[in-house]
Amino acid sequence: MANEAGTHDGRLRDLEAEAFRTGRTLAEHSEELATIREQQRTAFGNIDSLADAIGAPGDRPIAQRLDTIERVLFALARSQGIDPDAL
């Protein structure tokens, strides 16, 4: 009976340790997701700012404005020796 209780206690400790590791892993993933969301917000904000700088909203369709942005970025990449078509 004592051996059974010791085995049970050991198993409980193992489960608690596993739960702790899982909780820590989930917390780390949550932090990473928050960072990714913030990066996405920043990126979308930068895209909007760049699109607004190229043409006022409503001035031209978004497709034309994005095409202009793409051409500007390709020209910038080429000026730095990067072939955007190879990426």
C-alpha positions in Angstrom: 0.0 0.0 0.0 2.8 2.4 0.9 4.5 1.6 -2.4 1.2 2.3 -4.2 1.0 5.7 -2.5 4.6 6.6 -3.4 3.9 5.7 -7.0 0.7 7.8 -6.9 2.6 10.8 -5.4 5.3 10.4 -8.0 2.8 10.4 -10.8 1.1 13.5 -9.4 4.5 15.3 -9.3 5.1 14.3 -12.9 1.7 15.6 -14.0 2.2 18.8 -12.1 5.6 19.3 -13.7 4.1 18.6 -17.1 1.2 21.1 -16.5 3.7 23.7 -15.4 5.8 23.2 -18.6 2.7 23.3 -20.7 1.5 26.5 -19.1 4.9 28.1 -19.6 4.9 27.0 -23.2 1.5 28.5 -23.7 2.5 31.8 -22.1 5.6 31.9 -24.4 3.4 31.3 -27.5 0.9 34.0 -26.3 3.8 36.5 -26.0 5.0 35.5 -29.5 1.5 36.0 -30.9 1.2 39.4 -29.3 4.5 40.4 -30.9 3.4 39.1 -34.3 0.1 41.0 -34.0 2.0 44.2 -33.2 4.3 43.7 -36.1 1.4 43.2 -38.4 -0.3 46.3 -37.1 2.9 48.3 -37.7 3.3 46.8 -41.2 -0.3 47.5 -42.2 0.1 51.0 -40.8 3.3 51.5 -42.9 1.5 50.3 -46.0 -1.4 52.7 -45.4 1.0 55.6 -44.8 3.0 54.8 -47.9 -0.2 54.5 -50.0 -1.4 57.8 -48.6 1.9 59.4 -49.4 1.8 58.2 -53.0 -1.8 59.3 -53.6 -4.5 60.8 -51.5 -7.3 58.3 -50.6 -9.9 58.3 -53.3 -7.5 60.0 -55.6 -6.7 56.8 -57.4 -7.9 53.2 -57.0 -6.0 51.2 -54.4 -4.7 48.8 -57.1 -3.0 51.7 -58.9 -1.5 53.0 -55.7 -0.2 49.6 -54.7 1.3 49.1 -58.2 3.1 52.4 -57.7 4.4 51.3 -54.3 5.6 48.0 -55.8 7.5 49.8 -58.5 9.1 52.2 -56.0 10.1 49.2 -53.8 11.5 47.3 -56.8 13.5 50.4 -57.8 14.8 50.7 -54.3 15.8 47.1 -54.1 17.6 47.3 -57.5 19.5 50.4 -56.4 20.8 48.4 -53.5 21.9 45.5 -55.7 19.0 43.3 -54.8 17.1 41.5 -57.6 13.5 41.5 -56.4 12.5 39.0 -59.1 14.9 36.5 -57.6 13.3 36.7 -54.2 
